[in-house]
Every structure is written in C-alpha cells, then in structure tokens.
Amino acid sequence: GPDHCVIDLENSNSLAVLDRGEGLATRVEGFQVINMRVGLPLFPVIQCFGSSPTIANCRFTGPGLAVGCYNNSQAVVTHCTFSGLKEAITCLTSRPVVSNCLIYGGSTGVYVLAGNGMTECLGASSPKIINCTITGATTGVLAIQGAIPSIENSIVWGNSSFQINGDGSSSVIASHSDVQGGWPGTGNFNINPLFVNP
C-alpha cells in the first residue's frame, strides 16, 4: 500500500498516461506519489484521455497536479488522499466518480471545466463527488464553463476563500452534505464537523 510503496517523481510531471480506452478493470492502485513537478509545463501525474480506469488507495502529496480526466473519461477515483496540491482532480468534459477520498490543503480540491451544461452525456463535465472530505484548500470545488459537478454525502469545510465556487454558466448540485456557510440542496447542512488532527 501507499505506506510502503513510494514513487518519487523527482520534479517530473507524468507517472501514467491512459489514452487507449482503458476501462474500470484497469487499476492504478496502492502507492504514494511525492515530489511532483512545481514549475511549467505542469501536467497531472495520472492523465486519463477518454479512458476510465480505477484509481484506488493512492496518496498524492503536492504541490503539483494529481489526476486529470479528459475527453469523456469516466474514471473511478476511490479511497485516495490528496494533500497540498495545486489541483487534486482536474475534470475537462468528463464524468469521473470520486468517492471516499480526503482532499486537503493546496489551491483547488476539484476543478471542473468546459462542460455543455448537462450532466449525463458526451461533452458533459459532471463529476460525482461522493463520501469525500475537502478541506484546507483555497477553493474546495470550482466549476466553470458549463460544468455541473454533483456532491453527495460529503464535507466541504475550512477552505480559505470558497467552499464551492462557479461562474454563471455552471452549477454545483449538492445533497446531504455539510458545506460551510450552507449550500442549497436536499439534506444539506452547515454544522462544524469538528475535525481532529491525527
């Protein structure tokens, strides 16, 4: 697991590029990535172009970019930890599922852009964020250019500038989630989760 398998990128960008239509049976699993690239050009460590792998039980330590989903990627990112990153997860016209993840520190937790104003079709930029905690970043979830991410059963709290932010062409659908300052949606609430620093 990530406590015993550490990949030191030594200030380089890429660990894996998945661009051959890989599906959920393709697993990227069980390691920690450190010393990601800081300067330009800057690319995500794992890049999914039209592919939909399972990324599980990994740990990404900043300050670079961790996972990028592009061109209708429907990757599943689950049970991962992201800390101190410029962007933990970048989503461009894709529909990944991000579940049971901890995202803390850095600039943007989940950055979603360039959708078509819809949620379940080709060209949509609509990740599902389920059972996640996003805290300590500058912005928790950022949606622009027609993106429509959804947040469910999650905590978005303690991000310094915005918990959730978007432009006029985008919307964020949240339900049954604890969002600091509140957010419209079924079952949402605004109660300090009383995090404990382990």
matplotlib code that plots the C-alpha trace (Angstrom):
import matplotlib.pyplot as plt

x = [0.0, 1.0, 2.8, 5.3, 5.3, 6.5, 7.2, 9.5, 8.9, 12.0, 10.2, 8.9, 5.3, 3.9, 3.6, 0.9, -1.0, -4.1, -5.3, -6.3, -9.8, -8.9, -11.9, -12.6, -10.8, -7.5, -6.4, -3.9, -3.6, -1.7, 1.1, 2.2, 3.5, 5.8, 8.0, 5.7, 6.7, 6.3, 7.2, 5.9, 4.9, 2.6, 0.5, -1.3, 0.6, -2.1, -3.8, -6.9, -7.8, -11.1, -10.2, -11.9, -9.5, -10.0, -7.5, -7.6, -5.9, -3.3, -1.7, -0.7, 1.5, 1.8, 2.4, 1.7, -1.4, -2.6, -5.4, -6.6, -9.7, -10.3, -12.4, -15.3, -13.3, -15.4, -12.6, -13.3, -11.1, -11.7, -10.1, -7.3, -5.7, -4.6, -2.6, -1.1, -1.8, -2.4, -5.3, -6.2, -8.5, -9.0, -12.1, -12.5, -15.6, -15.5, -17.7, -15.4, -16.7, -14.6, -15.6, -14.3, -11.4, -9.7, -8.6, -6.8, -4.6, -3.3, -5.1, -8.2, -9.7, -11.7, -11.5, -14.3, -14.5, -15.7, -18.9, -22.0, -24.4, -25.6, -24.7, -25.1, -23.9, -20.9, -19.4, -20.7, -18.2, -20.1, -18.0, -19.8, -18.1, -19.4, -18.5, -15.5, -13.9, -12.5, -10.8, -7.9, -7.6, -8.1, -11.3, -12.9, -14.8, -14.5, -16.9, -16.6, -17.6, -20.8, -19.6, -22.1, -20.4, -22.5, -21.6, -23.3, -22.8, -19.6, -17.9, -16.7, -15.4, -12.5, -11.4, -10.0, -11.6, -14.6, -16.1, -17.8, -17.4, -18.6, -19.2, -22.6, -22.6, -22.0, -23.8, -22.9, -25.6, -25.1, -27.2, -26.9, -23.6, -22.0, -21.0, -19.6, -21.8, -24.5, -25.5, -28.9, -30.0, -31.8, -30.5, -27.5, -26.5, -23.9, -22.5, -18.8, -17.6, -15.0, -12.1, -9.4, -5.8, -4.4]
y = [0.0, 3.7, 3.4, 1.0, 1.8, 5.4, 6.8, 9.8, 11.8, 13.9, 17.1, 15.4, 15.6, 12.3, 8.8, 7.3, 8.4, 6.3, 7.0, 3.7, 3.3, 1.6, 0.6, 0.1, -3.2, -1.3, -0.5, 2.1, 1.2, 1.2, 3.7, 7.2, 9.8, 12.5, 15.4, 16.2, 18.9, 22.5, 24.7, 24.9, 22.9, 21.3, 18.2, 15.8, 12.8, 10.5, 11.6, 9.8, 10.7, 9.1, 6.2, 5.2, 3.3, 2.7, 4.7, 3.4, 3.5, 6.0, 9.0, 12.2, 14.8, 18.2, 20.8, 19.7, 18.2, 14.7, 13.3, 14.7, 13.4, 14.5, 13.6, 11.8, 9.9, 8.1, 7.1, 6.0, 7.6, 6.0, 5.7, 8.2, 11.0, 14.3, 16.8, 20.2, 20.1, 22.9, 20.8, 17.4, 16.4, 18.2, 17.4, 18.6, 17.3, 14.2, 12.4, 10.7, 9.3, 10.5, 8.6, 8.1, 10.5, 13.0, 16.2, 18.8, 21.8, 23.3, 25.5, 23.7, 20.4, 19.5, 21.8, 21.2, 23.0, 23.1, 21.2, 21.5, 22.4, 18.8, 16.0, 12.6, 12.8, 13.1, 16.5, 16.9, 17.9, 16.5, 14.5, 12.9, 13.6, 11.1, 10.5, 12.8, 15.4, 18.6, 20.9, 23.4, 24.4, 27.8, 26.6, 23.3, 22.8, 25.1, 24.8, 26.9, 26.9, 24.9, 22.3, 20.7, 18.6, 16.9, 16.5, 13.9, 12.8, 14.9, 17.5, 20.7, 22.8, 25.0, 26.1, 29.6, 31.5, 29.4, 26.1, 25.9, 28.4, 28.7, 31.1, 32.0, 29.1, 26.4, 25.0, 22.7, 20.2, 19.2, 16.9, 15.5, 17.3, 19.5, 22.7, 25.6, 28.6, 26.4, 25.4, 24.9, 21.3, 18.4, 17.5, 19.9, 21.4, 23.8, 22.3, 22.4, 18.8, 19.2, 17.7, 16.1, 16.3, 12.9]
z = [0.0, 0.0, 3.3, 1.7, -2.0, -2.6, -6.1, -6.1, -9.4, -8.7, -10.0, -13.2, -14.4, -15.5, -14.0, -16.2, -19.4, -20.1, -23.6, -25.2, -23.9, -20.7, -18.6, -14.9, -14.9, -15.4, -11.9, -10.7, -7.1, -3.8, -3.9, -2.8, -5.2, -3.9, -5.4, -8.3, -10.7, -9.5, -12.5, -16.0, -18.0, -15.5, -16.2, -13.9, -12.6, -13.9, -17.1, -18.4, -22.0, -22.9, -20.6, -17.4, -15.1, -11.4, -9.3, -5.7, -2.4, -3.5, -1.8, -3.7, -2.0, -3.6, -4.8, -8.4, -10.2, -9.3, -11.5, -14.8, -16.6, -20.2, -23.3, -21.6, -19.1, -16.5, -14.2, -10.7, -8.0, -4.7, -1.2, -2.1, -0.2, -1.9, 0.1, -0.7, -4.4, -7.0, -8.2, -6.7, -9.5, -12.8, -14.9, -18.5, -20.4, -18.3, -15.7, -13.2, -9.8, -6.9, -3.7, -0.2, -0.7, 1.5, -0.2, 2.0, 1.6, -1.6, -4.1, -5.6, -4.5, -7.6, -10.7, -13.2, -16.6, -20.1, -20.0, -22.1, -19.3, -18.9, -16.6, -18.3, -21.9, -24.2, -23.7, -20.1, -17.4, -14.4, -11.9, -8.9, -5.6, -3.0, 0.6, 0.4, 2.7, 1.0, 3.5, 3.9, 0.2, -1.2, -3.1, -2.4, -5.6, -8.6, -11.6, -14.8, -18.5, -18.3, -15.7, -13.4, -10.7, -8.0, -4.4, -2.2, 1.4, 1.7, 3.8, 2.2, 5.1, 6.1, 2.6, 2.9, 0.0, -1.3, -0.3, -3.7, -6.5, -10.1, -12.9, -14.3, -16.9, -14.3, -11.3, -8.4, -7.3, -3.6, -1.4, 2.1, 2.6, 5.2, 3.5, 5.5, 5.1, 3.6, 0.1, -1.4, -1.9, -0.3, 3.1, 3.1, 6.5, 7.9, 11.1, 12.2, 11.6, 14.5, 12.6, 14.8, 13.6, 13.8]

ax = plt.figure().add_subplot(projection="3d")
ax.plot(x, y, z, "-o")
ax.set_aspect("equal")
plt.show()
